[in-house]
Amino acid sequence: MKRVAPMSQASLVPVFDGHNDTLLKLYMTQQADKEKLFMEGAPANWHIDLPRAKKGGFAGGMFALFPPPVEERPAKPVGASTMPGNDEPMASRLSIDEARTSTLGMASILFRLERAGALTVCRSAADIRAAMARGSLAAVFHIEGAEAIDTDLAALDVLHAAGLRSLGIVWSRPNAFGHGVPFRFPASPDIGDGLTDAGKALVKACNRLKIQIDLSHLNEKGFRDVAALSDAPLVATHSNVHSISASARNLTDWQLGAIRDSKGMVGLNFATGFLDPRGTSNRKIGLDIMVRHVDALLEALGEDGVGFGSDFDGAGISDEIGDVAGLPRLIDALRKHGYGEELIEKIAWKNWIGMLERGIG
């Protein structure tokens, strides 16, 4: 793997990111003017808003529409990981009506942000490049958990026409299409059954429509089903290396091998619980563990198969980064580790653009 001496940073390295949950944050807030909140500055404990994105070189990414759990007990923070040995039960199913209400609500926010000039909804790699060239945030319409889609897939056609270009079949709960993995540590992702017949039909429909399939949150048997059925590169937008941190959410050696063989890609998840070898959600962990996961991903996938998949606004992030404005600190850590500028640019944005070009056009 080519490594060259670090270079001085003449300007911010742009970052195109595989996953964030900022639309959920906006959907859940009680503030009426959500466009103003995003464009002028969100609360300090949020991860992404427009001013901080500009400060950190955040050029855009997959903006997830995640239908949140509806449960009587207090919900676990989205994306949080459990302590070692905690056998957390699978999240309960979500009804299609509940999922459609929140999914359409977040889609509405996405398009209102576009009308306000905060970002550009991109339907192709060419759209992303054009948005980046003019300094607009490039947002890819992504759904995390397909509960809002009926098993006849009528909603899929409508959502695709609206701009949907990336879909995670499941979040960490079962639905009509397959089974997710709970937040368990230490644990194998081999938990539960594979895709249902409806899930297999969904994979084929996504291939036909050129909707990228996201394998993050999918269990091992479902992963195998997608690998056997799909004619597209295998992609996990926000997952890490199981041999370093044995969370059920992370990717085992054979999964990484399958992704490599398909010329697919993985986005490094910044969530501390999926980084820490102890499985804790300690926000004091350093950037060195993130670099260690990147090293392992590069070794498993090659230089074209690794990017970022931050999980901003959906998980606990190391204080070393804090929020999207802290991205240059991660870039600098890679640089100090010995990564050359060409490789850094691939990881930061070029690999995602190339993957989307091959996957969605």
PEZIPE-V876422 format. One record per pair of residues at least 6 apart in sequence whose ideal C-beta (glycine too) atoms are under 8 Angstrom apart, sorted by the first residue. I is the first residue (numbers start at 1). J is the second residue. Records with the same first field share a line. If there is no record, write none. Layout:
I->J, J
//
This chain:
1->298, 299, 302, 303
2->303, 340, 342, 343
3->338, 339, 340, 343
4->338, 340, 341, 342
5->338, 340
6->335, 336, 338, 339, 340
7->335, 340, 341
9->328, 331, 332, 335
12->56, 57, 328
13->57, 328, 331, 344, 345, 348, 349
14->57, 58, 59, 132, 348, 349
15->56, 57, 58, 59, 61, 308, 327, 331, 348, 349
16->59, 60, 61, 128, 132, 138, 307, 348, 349, 352, 353
17->58, 60, 61, 62, 267, 307, 308, 309, 310, 312, 352
18->61, 62, 237, 238, 267, 307, 308, 309, 310, 352
19->61, 62, 64, 142, 144, 214, 216, 237, 238, 267, 269, 309, 310, 311, 312, 314
20->47, 48, 61, 62, 63, 64, 310, 311, 312, 313, 314
21->64, 66, 78, 79, 144, 311, 312, 313, 314, 315
22->38, 46, 47, 48, 49, 63, 312, 313
23->63, 64, 65, 66, 106, 109, 110
24->64, 65, 66, 68, 78, 106, 313, 314
25->42, 46, 313
26->34, 37, 38, 106, 109
27->102, 105, 106, 109
28->68
29->37
31->37
34->109, 112, 113
35->112, 113, 116, 118
37->49
38->49, 50, 113, 118
39->49, 50, 113, 116, 117, 118
40->49, 50, 51
41->49, 51, 52
42->48, 49
46->313, 323
47->310, 312, 313, 317, 323, 324
48->58, 312, 313, 323, 324
50->118, 137
52->58, 323, 324, 325
53->137, 324, 325
55->324, 325
56->323, 324, 325, 326, 327, 328
57->327, 328, 331
58->137, 324, 327
59->132, 137, 138, 349
60->119, 120, 122, 128, 131, 132, 137, 138, 139, 140
61->138, 139, 140, 310, 352
62->140, 142, 166, 214, 237, 309
63->110, 119, 139, 140, 141, 142
64->142, 143, 144, 168, 314
65->102, 103, 106, 107, 110, 141, 142, 143, 144
66->78, 106, 143, 144, 145, 171, 314
67->94, 98, 99, 102, 103, 145, 147, 148, 171
68->75, 78, 102
69->75, 91, 92, 94, 173
70->94, 98
71->91, 92
76->88, 183
77->315, 316
78->314, 315
79->271, 311, 314, 315, 316
80->183, 271, 273, 281, 315, 316
81->183, 185, 247, 249, 271, 272, 273, 274, 279, 280, 281, 315, 316
82->88, 183, 184, 185, 273, 279
83->185, 279, 280, 281
84->185, 186, 278, 279, 280
85->185, 186
86->184, 185
87->184
88->182, 183, 184
89->182
90->172, 173, 174, 180, 182, 191, 192
91->171, 172, 173, 180, 182
92->173
93->147, 173, 174, 175
94->145, 147, 173, 175
95->147
96->147, 148, 150
98->147
99->145, 147, 148
100->148, 155
102->148
103->143, 147, 148
104->148
107->141, 159, 162
110->119, 121, 139, 141
111->121
113->119, 139
114->120, 121, 139
117->136
118->137
119->131, 136, 137, 138, 139
120->127, 130, 131, 136, 137, 138, 139
121->139, 140, 141, 163
122->128, 131, 138, 139, 140, 165
123->141, 163, 165, 360
124->356, 357, 360, 361
125->353, 354, 356, 357, 360, 361
127->138
128->138, 140, 353, 356
129->353
131->137, 138
132->138, 349
140->165, 166, 356
141->159, 162, 163, 164, 165, 166
142->164, 165, 166, 167, 168, 214, 237
143->149, 159, 164, 166, 167, 168
144->168, 171, 214, 217
145->168, 169, 170, 171, 173, 175, 180, 217
146->167, 168, 169, 170, 175, 176, 177, 202
147->175, 176
148->155, 159
149->155, 156, 159, 177, 202
151->176, 177, 198, 201
153->201, 202, 205
156->164, 202, 205, 206, 209, 211
157->209
160->209, 211
164->211
165->210, 211, 212, 356, 360
166->211, 212, 213, 214, 237, 360
167->206, 211, 212, 213, 214
168->213, 214, 215, 216, 217, 218, 237
169->175, 177, 178, 195, 199, 202, 203, 213, 214, 218, 222, 226
170->177, 178, 179, 180, 217, 218, 222
171->180, 217
172->180, 181, 182, 183, 217, 249
173->180
174->180, 192
176->196, 198, 199
177->195, 196, 198, 199, 202
178->193, 194, 195, 196, 199, 218, 219, 222, 225
179->191, 192, 193, 194, 218, 219, 221, 222
180->192, 217, 218, 219
181->187, 189, 191, 192, 217, 218, 219, 248, 249
182->191, 248
183->247, 248, 249, 273
184->191, 247, 248
185->245, 246, 247, 248, 273, 279
186->246, 247, 279
187->246, 247, 248
188->220, 248, 252
189->219, 220, 223, 242, 248, 249, 250, 251, 252, 255
190->219, 220, 221
191->219, 220, 248
192->219, 221, 222
193->221, 222
194->219, 221, 222, 224, 225
195->202, 203, 221, 222, 225, 226, 229
199->222, 225
200->225, 229
203->213, 225, 226, 229, 230
204->229
205->211
206->212, 213, 230, 232
207->213, 230, 231, 232
210->232, 359, 360, 361
211->360
212->232, 235, 355, 356, 359, 360
213->226, 230, 232, 234, 235
214->235, 236, 237
215->223, 226, 234, 235, 236, 239, 255, 259
216->236, 237, 238, 239, 249, 269, 309
217->249
218->226
220->252, 255
223->255, 258
226->234
227->234, 258, 262
230->262
232->262, 359
233->259, 262, 263, 264, 265, 355, 358, 359
234->258, 259, 262, 264
235->259, 264, 265, 266, 355, 359
236->251, 255, 259, 264, 265, 266, 267, 309
237->267, 309
238->267, 268, 269, 271, 309, 310, 311
239->249, 250, 251, 266, 267, 269, 274, 309
240->247, 249, 250, 251, 268, 269, 274, 275, 293
241->250, 251, 256, 293, 296, 297, 300
242->250, 251, 252, 253, 255
243->252, 253, 296
244->250, 275, 277, 289, 292, 293, 296
245->273, 274, 275, 276, 277, 279, 293
246->279
247->273, 274, 279
249->269, 274
250->274
251->259, 266
253->300
256->266, 297, 300, 301
257->300
258->264
259->265, 266, 300, 301, 305
260->300, 301, 302, 305
263->304, 305, 358
264->301, 305, 355
265->301, 304, 305, 306, 307, 351, 352, 355
266->297, 301, 305, 306, 307, 309
267->307, 308, 309, 310, 352
268->290, 293, 294, 297, 306, 307, 308, 309, 310
269->275, 309, 310, 311, 315
270->290, 308, 310, 311, 312, 315, 317, 318, 321
271->281, 311, 314, 315, 316, 317
272->280, 281, 282, 283, 285, 315, 316, 317, 318
273->279, 280, 281, 315, 316
274->315
275->285, 289, 290, 293, 318
276->282, 285, 289
277->289
281->316
283->316, 317, 318, 319
284->318, 319
285->318, 320
286->318, 320
287->318, 320, 321, 329, 330, 333
288->333
290->318, 330, 333
291->333, 334, 337
294->306, 334, 347
295->337
297->305, 306
298->305, 306
303->343, 346
304->346, 351, 354
305->351
306->346, 347, 351
307->347, 348, 349, 351, 352, 355
308->330, 347, 348
310->317, 324
311->317
312->323, 324
317->323
320->326, 329
321->327, 329, 330
331->344, 348
334->344, 347
335->341, 344
339->347
//
